[in-house]
Amino acid sequence: VSTHMPKKLLMMASIDDCYTSARSCTATLSNFAKATFDAIPKTYSYLTPDFWKETVFTKSSYQEFTGQLV
Protein backbone atom coordinates (compact mmCIF):
# COMPACT_ATOMS: atom_id res chain seq x y z
CA VAL A 1 0.00 0.00 0.00
CA SER A 2 1.63 3.18 -1.14
CA THR A 3 1.30 6.13 -3.45
CA HIS A 4 2.25 5.81 -7.10
CA MET A 5 5.80 7.15 -6.92
CA PRO A 6 7.23 4.90 -4.15
CA LYS A 7 5.34 1.95 -5.61
CA LYS A 8 7.08 2.48 -8.96
CA LEU A 9 10.51 2.78 -7.31
CA LEU A 10 9.93 -0.38 -5.28
CA MET A 11 8.76 -2.26 -8.35
CA MET A 12 11.93 -1.19 -10.23
CA ALA A 13 13.95 -2.57 -7.30
CA SER A 14 12.07 -5.90 -7.67
CA ILE A 15 10.38 -5.53 -4.30
CA ASP A 16 6.92 -7.04 -4.67
CA ASP A 17 5.51 -6.83 -1.17
CA CYS A 18 6.34 -3.94 1.14
CA TYR A 19 4.77 -2.00 4.00
CA THR A 20 5.36 1.74 3.79
CA SER A 21 4.99 4.36 6.47
CA ALA A 22 5.69 8.06 6.16
CA ARG A 23 5.74 11.06 8.48
CA SER A 24 6.57 14.72 7.86
CA CYS A 25 8.35 15.94 4.69
CA THR A 26 6.20 13.91 2.30
CA ALA A 27 4.36 16.89 0.86
CA THR A 28 7.01 17.41 -1.78
CA LEU A 29 7.32 14.56 -4.23
CA SER A 30 11.09 14.99 -4.56
CA ASN A 31 11.65 14.54 -0.79
CA PHE A 32 9.45 11.46 -0.77
CA ALA A 33 11.19 10.02 -3.83
CA LYS A 34 14.66 10.62 -2.37
CA ALA A 35 13.68 9.07 0.97
CA THR A 36 12.33 5.99 -0.79
CA PHE A 37 15.39 5.76 -3.03
CA ASP A 38 17.73 6.04 -0.01
CA ALA A 39 15.76 3.41 1.93
CA ILE A 40 15.95 0.72 -0.76
CA PRO A 41 19.72 -0.08 -0.36
CA LYS A 42 19.31 -0.17 3.42
CA THR A 43 16.97 -3.15 3.09
CA TYR A 44 19.92 -5.21 1.85
CA SER A 45 22.06 -4.40 4.89
CA TYR A 46 20.21 -6.85 7.12
CA LEU A 47 21.68 -10.32 7.56
CA THR A 48 19.08 -13.03 7.57
CA PRO A 49 19.91 -16.42 9.14
CA ASP A 50 20.64 -17.99 5.75
CA PHE A 51 23.63 -15.60 5.41
CA TRP A 52 25.08 -16.38 8.86
CA LYS A 53 28.39 -18.21 9.05
CA GLU A 54 28.34 -21.71 10.52
CA THR A 55 29.60 -21.49 14.11
CA VAL A 56 31.15 -24.33 16.08
CA PHE A 57 30.62 -23.84 19.80
CA THR A 58 33.13 -25.32 22.22
CA LYS A 59 32.68 -25.83 25.92
CA SER A 60 34.55 -23.62 28.32
CA SER A 61 36.94 -25.32 30.71
CA TYR A 62 34.38 -24.92 33.51
CA GLN A 63 31.72 -26.75 31.49
CA GLU A 64 34.12 -29.37 30.22
CA PHE A 65 35.28 -30.61 33.63
CA THR A 66 32.11 -30.23 35.75
CA GLY A 67 31.50 -33.98 35.60
CA GLN A 68 34.82 -34.65 37.36
CA LEU A 69 34.10 -32.17 40.16
CA VAL A 70 30.96 -33.94 41.40
N, C-alpha and C positions, 0 to 999 in steps of 0.2 A: 504494500500500500504506500503509494508515494505520488508526488506530482509528476508531470511529464518529463521534466529535465533530469532529475536524479534517476528516474526509471530508465531513461535512455542511456545514461552513463553506466549504470549498473548492468544493463543488458550488453553494452559494448565490452564490459569487463567479464562477461560470461557468468554473471551472478544471477541465478534464476529466482531464488527465494531470499528475501531480505526484509527485515523490520527496520523502518526508518523512524527517527524521532528528531525533531528540530525545535530549537528555542532561540529567541532573539535573532537578529541579523539575517533573517530569511526573506525580508521584504525585497531586497535587491536580488535579482536572478544571478548576477555574477558572483555575489558572496556565497549564495547557496550552491552554485555550480563548483566553485573553488573548494568549498568545504567538503562536498561529496567527492570531488576528484582527489583531494588530499587524504580522505578517509579510506579510499579503496586500497592503496598499498599497505596501510596499517592492518588490514584484515589478514594479510599473509605473514605478519610478524608473530602470530601465535603458533606455538608448537603443540600439535595434537599428539596423543599417545602413540600413534603410528609412526611419528618421527623421532621418538625418544630412543636413545641408545640403550642397548641391552646392558643391564647392570648385574654384576655378580656380587652378592653380598657375602661377606665373611663374618664369622663370629669374632667378637672381641675376646681378649684373653680371659676376661671375667666370665663370659658366657661359655667359653670353651672348656674351662676346668671346674665348673660348678658341680658337676657330678662327682668329682674326686673329693670335694670339700665336705660332702654330706656323710 
